[in-house]
Amino acid sequence: MLAAERRDHLLGLLAREGKIVAKDVAAELGISEDSIRRDLRDLAGEGLCQRVYGGALPVSPAVVDYGARQAVSPDGKRKVATVAAGLVRPGGALILDGGTTALAVVHALPRDLACTVITHSPTIAAALLDHPQVEVFLLGGRIFKHSAVACGAAAVEAAQNVSADLCLLGVTGVHPDEGLTTGDAEEAAMKRALAARAADTYVLASSEKIGTASRFRVLPWEEISGLITDAPHHPVIEQLAARGVEVLAGD
């Protein structure tokens, strides 16, 4: 099989099965596992898959920059945001991550809601100016422009000095084996710091993120309270629910 044919075969397998196991594909095609690994390296270099131990997984479309993400699955994000906004209690304190789904949460909050929102996202803070009874605390640090959030040591230190009832956390990948992932190491560390300061942490996971993986793990499943998604019947979500992960579904 020519290299171009192997490429098409691997991409088709990834689309159908949601994963590639290098040793199985090598046995199927009668070629070396090293050849498959080289093919996967090439595909990963083009942003077409995420390499993991033993093979590859679909890459998340949510790793594109902030502006481009606003056009990805807006209806799904709205459904997730509606459920997430319903978890915010009057008088409570919320840690709200950055990103386009978090921005949809802001838009879903009742205009007369009185609460405190702690965020490391200037975009989220600015959007909350239209909510007259929301107290906003903006955590500062180096701005990671890809996601329009503060990250780095200063931001993590600031996060360690706050606490909240609820954290709504965004990720780019949701996978039963790889866990909750994102594309940048410092951003992953910041998300862990935020989640550690809340009594409950729920992950915002619209359908395009389900079954995909990014390079850096944010949290294992055991450290979240639940998952909010618009795709409750996705096989990955059903698998997670069977493991005991609480799933809240948006209609």
C-alpha positions as CSV (number, residue, x, y, z in Angstrom):
1,M,0.0,0.0,0.0
2,L,1.4,3.4,-1.0
3,A,1.9,6.2,1.6
4,A,-1.0,8.2,0.2
5,E,-3.3,5.1,0.5
6,R,-2.2,4.5,4.0
7,R,-2.9,8.1,4.9
8,D,-6.5,7.8,3.5
9,H,-6.9,4.5,5.3
10,L,-5.8,6.0,8.7
11,L,-8.0,9.1,8.3
12,G,-11.0,6.9,7.5
13,L,-10.3,4.6,10.4
14,L,-10.0,7.6,12.7
15,A,-13.4,8.9,11.5
16,R,-15.1,5.6,11.8
17,E,-13.6,4.2,15.0
18,G,-12.6,7.3,16.9
19,K,-9.1,6.0,17.5
20,I,-6.1,4.3,15.8
21,V,-4.2,1.4,17.5
22,A,-0.8,1.3,15.7
23,K,-0.1,-2.4,16.2
24,D,-3.5,-3.4,15.0
25,V,-3.3,-1.4,11.9
26,A,0.2,-2.6,11.2
27,A,-1.0,-6.2,11.5
28,E,-4.0,-5.5,9.3
29,L,-1.9,-4.0,6.5
30,G,1.0,-6.4,6.9
31,I,3.6,-3.6,7.5
32,S,5.8,-2.6,10.4
33,E,4.4,-0.7,13.4
34,D,7.2,1.9,12.8
35,S,5.7,2.7,9.4
36,I,2.4,3.4,11.0
37,R,4.0,5.5,13.7
38,R,5.7,7.6,11.0
39,D,2.4,8.1,9.2
40,L,0.8,9.2,12.5
41,R,3.6,11.6,13.1
42,D,3.0,13.2,9.7
43,L,-0.7,13.4,10.3
44,A,-0.2,15.0,13.7
45,G,2.2,17.5,12.2
46,E,-0.6,18.6,9.8
47,G,-3.0,18.8,12.8
48,L,-5.1,15.9,11.6
49,C,-4.8,13.7,14.7
50,Q,-3.5,13.7,18.3
51,R,-0.8,11.1,18.9
52,V,-1.2,9.1,22.1
53,Y,0.6,6.1,23.5
54,G,0.1,3.2,21.1
55,G,-1.7,5.2,18.4
56,A,-3.8,8.3,17.8
57,L,-7.1,10.0,18.6
58,P,-9.2,12.6,16.8
59,V,-7.8,16.1,17.3
60,S,-10.2,18.7,18.8
61,P,-11.5,21.5,16.6
62,A,-11.6,23.6,19.7
63,V,-7.8,24.1,19.6
64,V,-8.1,26.8,17.0
65,D,-7.7,30.4,18.1
66,Y,-10.4,32.3,20.1
67,G,-11.8,34.1,17.1
68,A,-12.2,31.0,15.0
69,R,-13.8,29.1,17.9
70,Q,-16.7,31.5,18.0
71,A,-18.0,29.9,14.8
72,V,-17.7,26.3,16.1
73,S,-20.9,24.7,17.3
74,P,-22.7,27.8,18.5
75,D,-26.0,26.0,19.1
76,G,-24.3,23.3,21.1
77,K,-22.5,25.8,23.3
78,R,-25.8,27.7,23.9
79,K,-27.4,24.5,25.1
80,V,-24.5,23.7,27.4
81,A,-24.5,27.3,28.7
82,T,-28.2,27.2,29.5
83,V,-27.7,24.2,31.8
84,A,-24.5,25.7,33.3
85,A,-26.1,29.0,34.1
86,G,-28.9,27.2,36.0
87,L,-26.2,25.9,38.5
88,V,-25.3,29.4,39.5
89,R,-27.1,30.3,42.7
90,P,-28.1,33.8,43.9
91,G,-25.6,35.1,46.3
92,G,-23.1,32.5,45.4
93,A,-19.5,32.7,44.1
94,L,-18.6,31.3,40.7
95,I,-15.2,30.7,39.1
96,L,-15.8,31.0,35.4
97,D,-13.1,29.8,32.9
98,G,-12.4,31.6,29.7
99,G,-13.5,30.6,26.2
100,T,-16.4,30.8,23.9
101,T,-18.7,28.4,25.9
102,A,-18.0,30.4,29.1
103,L,-19.0,33.5,27.2
104,A,-22.2,31.8,26.3
105,V,-22.7,31.1,30.0
106,V,-22.5,34.8,30.7
107,H,-25.2,35.5,28.1
108,A,-27.4,32.8,29.7
109,L,-27.2,34.3,33.2
110,P,-30.3,36.2,34.3
111,R,-29.7,39.9,34.1
112,D,-31.0,40.4,37.6
113,L,-28.8,37.7,39.2
114,A,-26.8,38.8,42.2
115,C,-23.6,36.8,42.6
116,T,-19.8,37.0,42.5
117,V,-17.9,35.9,39.4
118,I,-14.2,35.2,39.6
119,T,-12.5,34.9,36.2
120,H,-9.1,35.1,34.5
121,S,-10.6,36.1,31.2
122,P,-10.8,39.8,30.3
123,T,-13.4,38.9,27.7
124,I,-15.7,37.3,30.4
125,A,-15.1,40.2,32.8
126,A,-16.1,42.8,30.1
127,A,-19.2,40.8,29.2
128,L,-20.3,40.8,32.8
129,L,-20.4,44.6,32.8
130,D,-24.0,44.3,31.5
131,H,-25.0,42.4,34.6
132,P,-25.5,45.1,37.2
133,Q,-25.7,42.9,40.3
134,V,-22.7,40.7,39.5
135,E,-19.5,41.5,41.4
136,V,-16.5,40.7,39.1
137,F,-13.0,39.7,40.3
138,L,-10.5,39.6,37.5
139,L,-7.4,37.5,38.1
140,G,-4.3,38.9,36.4
141,G,-1.2,37.5,34.8
142,R,0.3,37.0,31.4
143,I,-2.4,37.0,28.7
144,F,-2.4,33.8,26.6
145,K,-3.8,35.4,23.4
146,H,-4.9,32.1,21.8
147,S,-7.6,31.8,24.5
148,A,-7.8,35.4,25.7
149,V,-7.1,34.3,29.3
150,A,-4.4,35.1,32.0
151,C,-2.0,32.2,32.6
152,G,1.4,31.7,34.2
153,A,2.8,31.9,37.7
154,A,1.2,35.2,38.6
155,A,-2.3,34.0,37.5
156,V,-1.9,30.7,39.3
157,E,-0.8,32.5,42.5
158,A,-3.8,34.8,42.3
159,A,-6.2,31.8,41.8
160,Q,-4.8,30.2,45.0
161,N,-6.2,33.1,47.1
162,V,-9.8,32.9,46.1
163,S,-12.6,30.3,46.7
164,A,-16.0,29.7,45.3
165,D,-19.0,27.4,45.4
166,L,-18.8,26.4,41.8
167,C,-16.3,26.3,38.9
168,L,-17.4,26.0,35.3
169,L,-14.4,24.8,33.4
170,G,-13.7,24.6,29.6
171,V,-11.5,22.0,27.9
172,T,-10.8,21.1,24.3
173,G,-10.8,17.4,24.6
174,V,-13.1,14.9,26.4
175,H,-12.0,11.3,26.2
176,P,-12.7,8.3,28.5
177,D,-9.0,7.2,28.6
178,E,-7.1,10.4,28.0
179,G,-9.4,12.4,30.4
180,L,-10.0,16.1,30.1
181,T,-7.4,17.9,28.0
182,T,-6.3,21.2,26.5
183,G,-3.6,22.3,24.0
184,D,-1.3,24.4,26.2
185,A,0.6,23.3,29.3
186,E,0.3,26.7,31.2
187,E,-3.4,26.9,30.4
188,A,-3.9,23.4,31.7
189,A,-2.1,24.3,35.0
190,M,-4.3,27.4,35.3
191,K,-7.5,25.3,34.9
192,R,-6.3,22.9,37.6
193,A,-5.6,25.9,39.9
194,L,-9.1,27.3,39.3
195,A,-10.8,23.9,39.8
196,A,-9.0,23.4,43.1
197,R,-10.6,26.5,44.6
198,A,-14.2,25.5,44.1
199,A,-16.5,23.1,46.0
200,D,-17.8,21.7,42.8
201,T,-16.4,21.7,39.3
202,Y,-18.4,21.1,36.2
203,V,-16.9,20.8,32.7
204,L,-18.4,22.5,29.7
205,A,-18.3,20.0,26.9
206,S,-20.2,20.7,23.6
207,S,-20.4,18.0,21.1
208,E,-17.3,18.8,19.0
209,K,-15.0,18.1,21.9
210,I,-16.4,14.7,22.7
211,G,-14.1,11.7,21.9
212,T,-11.2,14.0,21.0
213,A,-7.9,14.7,22.8
214,S,-5.4,17.5,23.1
215,R,-1.8,17.3,24.3
216,F,-2.0,18.3,28.0
217,R,-4.2,16.7,30.6
218,V,-6.3,19.1,32.8
219,L,-8.0,16.8,35.3
220,P,-8.8,13.1,35.8
221,W,-12.5,12.2,35.9
222,E,-12.3,11.6,39.7
223,E,-11.7,15.3,40.3
224,I,-14.8,16.8,38.7
225,S,-18.4,16.9,39.9
226,G,-19.9,16.4,36.5
227,L,-20.0,17.1,32.8
228,I,-22.4,19.4,31.0
229,T,-23.0,18.5,27.3
230,D,-25.4,18.8,24.4
231,A,-24.5,15.2,23.3
232,P,-25.8,12.9,26.0
233,H,-26.3,10.0,23.7
234,H,-22.8,10.0,22.2
235,P,-21.1,6.7,22.9
236,V,-18.3,8.4,24.8
237,I,-20.7,10.2,27.1
238,E,-22.7,7.0,27.7
239,Q,-19.5,5.2,28.6
240,L,-18.6,7.9,31.1
241,A,-22.0,7.9,32.6
242,A,-21.7,4.1,33.1
243,R,-18.5,4.7,35.0
244,G,-20.3,7.0,37.3
245,V,-19.6,10.5,35.9
246,E,-22.5,12.8,36.4
247,V,-23.8,14.0,33.0
248,L,-26.1,17.1,32.7
249,A,-27.7,17.4,29.3
250,G,-28.7,20.5,27.5
251,D,-31.7,20.5,25.2
